[in-house]
Amino acid sequence: MRVLVVEDHQTLNRLIATGLRREAMAVDTALDGRDALERMAVTRYDVVVLDRDLPEVHGDEVCRRIVSGGAGERVLMLTAAGTVRDRVEGLGLGADDYLPKPFDLAELVARVRALGRRAAPALPPVLDNGDLSLDPNRRVAFRAGRRLELSPKEFAVLEHLLSAGGRAVPAEELLERVWDEAADPFTTTVKTTIGRLRGKLGDPPAIHTVREGGYRIDSP
């Protein structure tokens, strides 16, 4: 899942981004509305966590442009004003969900994950492929009944490959959907992560390299 966090309070921005990254999400950040719009012009996001009171371009206007753009990003609006009227106004702008400050980070993560499921094509609650099983909600994966100890990036790569349903996934797509803007497009990060993941999955090999096509987990 690719998420954009738009929050002008730097400490809170960093806190939200860190919490989402720990859940294997690829997260970019912006400190004002203008920067957010520029990032959305070049990157497709599944979810935008949007503070309502932003400098440069107000959060309300950012939300309007997201909705009018029709790209399908889901918006979780944040605001220090938590009255019913404020919530109704935020939802009326086209936000998909609304969370007043202060909030519990675990609740924000759960809401972002729920919005991400709405943004993506419908998938089963548990992804199965042969003896491989992955539960995105519980954040657990198994092979032949053995629980896999995966890092957040390894988990996210495995989830993306399983979600592809046998399609070859290019390394560029993995870099875009699993990593964030800080990732070097010329890095060997994807290859290295795939190598570690293969080692943890064991034999027989589950992830196959497709020449000039990327990586694939074959359908059973």
C-alpha positions as CSV (number, residue, x, y, z in Angstrom):
1,M,0.0,0.0,0.0
2,R,1.3,3.5,-0.9
3,V,0.3,6.2,1.5
4,L,0.8,10.0,1.5
5,V,0.8,11.7,4.9
6,V,0.1,15.4,4.7
7,E,0.5,17.1,8.1
8,D,2.2,20.4,8.8
9,H,3.3,19.5,12.4
10,Q,6.7,17.8,11.7
11,T,6.8,15.7,14.8
12,L,3.2,14.3,14.3
13,N,4.0,13.8,10.6
14,R,7.1,11.8,11.4
15,L,5.2,9.8,14.1
16,I,2.4,8.8,11.7
17,A,4.8,7.9,8.9
18,T,6.9,5.7,11.2
19,G,3.8,3.9,12.5
20,L,2.6,3.2,9.0
21,R,6.0,2.0,7.8
22,R,6.1,-0.5,10.7
23,E,3.0,-2.0,9.2
24,A,4.8,-2.6,5.9
25,M,3.3,0.4,4.1
26,A,5.2,2.6,1.7
27,V,4.9,6.2,3.0
28,D,5.7,9.6,1.5
29,T,5.2,12.8,3.5
30,A,4.3,16.4,2.8
31,L,4.2,19.4,5.2
32,D,1.8,21.6,3.2
33,G,-1.0,21.4,0.7
34,R,1.0,22.6,-2.3
35,D,3.7,20.0,-1.8
36,A,1.0,17.3,-1.4
37,L,-0.7,18.2,-4.7
38,E,2.7,18.2,-6.5
39,R,3.4,14.7,-5.2
40,M,0.0,13.4,-6.2
41,A,0.6,14.7,-9.7
42,V,3.4,12.2,-10.2
43,T,2.7,9.3,-7.8
44,R,-0.4,7.2,-7.4
45,Y,-1.4,6.7,-3.8
46,D,-3.9,4.3,-2.3
47,V,-4.6,6.4,0.8
48,V,-3.9,10.1,1.7
49,V,-3.8,11.0,5.4
50,L,-4.8,14.6,5.2
51,D,-4.7,17.3,7.9
52,R,-7.5,19.7,7.4
53,D,-5.7,22.9,8.5
54,L,-2.7,23.1,6.1
55,P,-0.6,26.0,5.0
56,E,-0.1,27.0,1.3
57,V,-3.2,25.1,0.1
58,H,-5.9,24.4,2.7
59,G,-6.7,20.7,3.4
60,D,-10.3,21.3,2.2
61,E,-9.1,22.4,-1.2
62,V,-6.6,19.5,-1.4
63,C,-9.5,17.1,-0.7
64,R,-11.7,18.7,-3.4
65,R,-8.9,18.3,-6.0
66,I,-8.3,14.6,-5.0
67,V,-12.0,13.9,-5.4
68,S,-12.3,15.8,-8.7
69,G,-9.2,14.1,-10.0
70,G,-11.0,10.8,-10.0
71,A,-7.8,8.7,-9.4
72,G,-9.4,6.7,-6.6
73,E,-7.2,7.8,-3.7
74,R,-9.0,7.3,-0.3
75,V,-8.8,10.2,2.1
76,L,-8.5,10.0,5.8
77,M,-9.0,13.6,7.1
78,L,-7.4,14.7,10.4
79,T,-8.4,17.8,12.4
80,A,-8.1,19.3,15.8
81,A,-11.8,20.2,15.6
82,G,-13.9,17.2,16.6
83,T,-17.5,18.4,16.6
84,V,-20.2,16.6,14.6
85,R,-20.5,19.6,12.3
86,D,-16.8,19.5,11.5
87,R,-17.0,15.8,10.7
88,V,-20.0,16.3,8.5
89,E,-18.2,19.1,6.6
90,G,-15.1,16.9,6.1
91,L,-17.1,14.0,4.8
92,G,-19.1,16.4,2.6
93,L,-15.9,17.5,0.9
94,G,-15.4,13.9,-0.2
95,A,-13.2,12.5,2.6
96,D,-13.7,8.8,3.1
97,D,-13.1,8.8,6.8
98,Y,-12.5,11.4,9.5
99,L,-10.3,11.2,12.7
100,P,-10.3,14.0,15.3
101,K,-7.0,14.8,17.1
102,P,-5.7,13.6,19.5
103,F,-6.0,10.1,18.2
104,D,-4.5,6.7,19.0
105,L,-1.9,5.7,16.4
106,A,-3.2,2.1,16.4
107,E,-6.7,3.4,15.4
108,L,-5.2,5.5,12.6
109,V,-3.3,2.5,11.2
110,A,-6.4,0.4,11.3
111,R,-8.4,3.1,9.5
112,V,-5.7,3.5,6.8
113,R,-5.6,-0.3,6.2
114,A,-9.4,-0.4,5.9
115,L,-9.3,2.5,3.4
116,G,-6.5,0.7,1.5
117,R,-8.7,-2.4,1.1
118,R,-11.4,-0.2,-0.5
119,A,-8.9,1.5,-2.8
120,A,-7.6,-1.9,-4.2
121,P,-9.5,-4.6,-6.1
122,A,-11.3,-6.9,-3.7
123,L,-9.1,-9.7,-2.4
124,P,-9.9,-12.6,-0.1
125,P,-9.1,-11.9,3.6
126,V,-6.4,-14.6,3.5
127,L,-4.1,-14.9,0.4
128,D,-3.4,-18.6,-0.3
129,N,-1.2,-20.2,-2.9
130,G,-0.4,-23.9,-2.5
131,D,1.3,-24.3,0.8
132,L,1.7,-20.5,1.2
133,S,-0.7,-18.5,3.3
134,L,-0.7,-14.8,4.2
135,D,-3.2,-12.9,6.4
136,P,-2.8,-9.1,5.7
137,N,-4.9,-8.1,8.7
138,R,-3.2,-10.3,11.3
139,R,0.2,-9.6,9.6
140,V,1.2,-13.3,9.6
141,A,2.4,-15.6,6.9
142,F,2.9,-19.4,6.8
143,R,4.4,-22.0,4.6
144,A,3.5,-25.6,5.0
145,G,2.1,-24.7,8.5
146,R,5.4,-23.0,9.5
147,R,5.1,-19.4,10.5
148,L,7.5,-17.2,8.6
149,E,9.5,-14.5,10.5
150,L,9.5,-11.7,7.9
151,S,10.6,-8.1,8.1
152,P,7.9,-5.5,7.1
153,K,9.4,-5.1,3.6
154,E,9.6,-8.9,3.1
155,F,6.0,-9.2,4.2
156,A,4.9,-6.5,1.9
157,V,6.7,-8.0,-1.1
158,L,5.2,-11.4,-0.5
159,E,1.8,-9.8,-0.1
160,H,2.1,-8.0,-3.4
161,L,3.3,-11.1,-5.3
162,L,0.5,-13.2,-3.9
163,S,-2.0,-10.5,-4.7
164,A,-0.8,-10.5,-8.3
165,G,-2.4,-13.9,-8.8
166,G,0.4,-15.4,-10.9
167,R,1.2,-12.3,-12.9
168,A,4.8,-11.4,-13.2
169,V,5.5,-8.3,-11.1
170,P,8.3,-6.0,-12.4
171,A,10.9,-4.8,-9.9
172,E,9.9,-1.2,-10.7
173,E,6.3,-2.0,-9.6
174,L,7.6,-3.5,-6.3
175,L,9.8,-0.5,-5.7
176,E,6.9,1.9,-6.3
177,R,4.3,0.0,-4.2
178,V,6.4,-1.3,-1.3
179,W,9.1,1.3,-0.9
180,D,8.7,5.1,-0.7
181,E,10.1,8.1,-2.5
182,A,13.5,7.8,-0.7
183,A,14.2,4.6,-2.6
184,D,16.9,4.8,-5.3
185,P,15.4,3.6,-8.6
186,F,18.8,2.2,-9.5
187,T,19.3,0.3,-6.2
188,T,19.5,-3.5,-5.8
189,T,17.1,-3.2,-2.8
190,V,14.3,-5.3,-4.5
191,K,16.7,-8.0,-5.6
192,T,18.3,-8.2,-2.1
193,T,14.9,-8.4,-0.4
194,I,13.7,-11.1,-2.8
195,G,16.8,-13.0,-2.1
196,R,16.2,-12.9,1.7
197,L,12.6,-13.8,1.2
198,R,13.4,-16.8,-0.9
199,G,15.8,-18.0,1.8
200,K,13.0,-17.7,4.4
201,L,10.5,-19.5,2.2
202,G,12.8,-22.4,1.7
203,D,12.4,-25.2,-0.9
204,P,10.9,-25.8,-3.3
205,P,11.4,-22.3,-4.7
206,A,8.2,-20.3,-4.5
207,I,9.3,-17.0,-6.2
208,H,10.4,-17.3,-9.8
209,T,12.4,-14.8,-11.8
210,V,10.8,-13.9,-15.1
211,R,13.4,-12.7,-17.7
212,E,12.7,-9.0,-18.4
213,G,9.4,-9.5,-16.5
214,G,10.2,-9.4,-12.8
215,Y,9.1,-11.9,-10.2
216,R,6.2,-14.3,-10.0
217,I,4.6,-16.8,-7.7
218,D,3.0,-19.3,-10.0
219,S,-0.7,-20.2,-9.5
220,P,-1.1,-23.7,-8.1
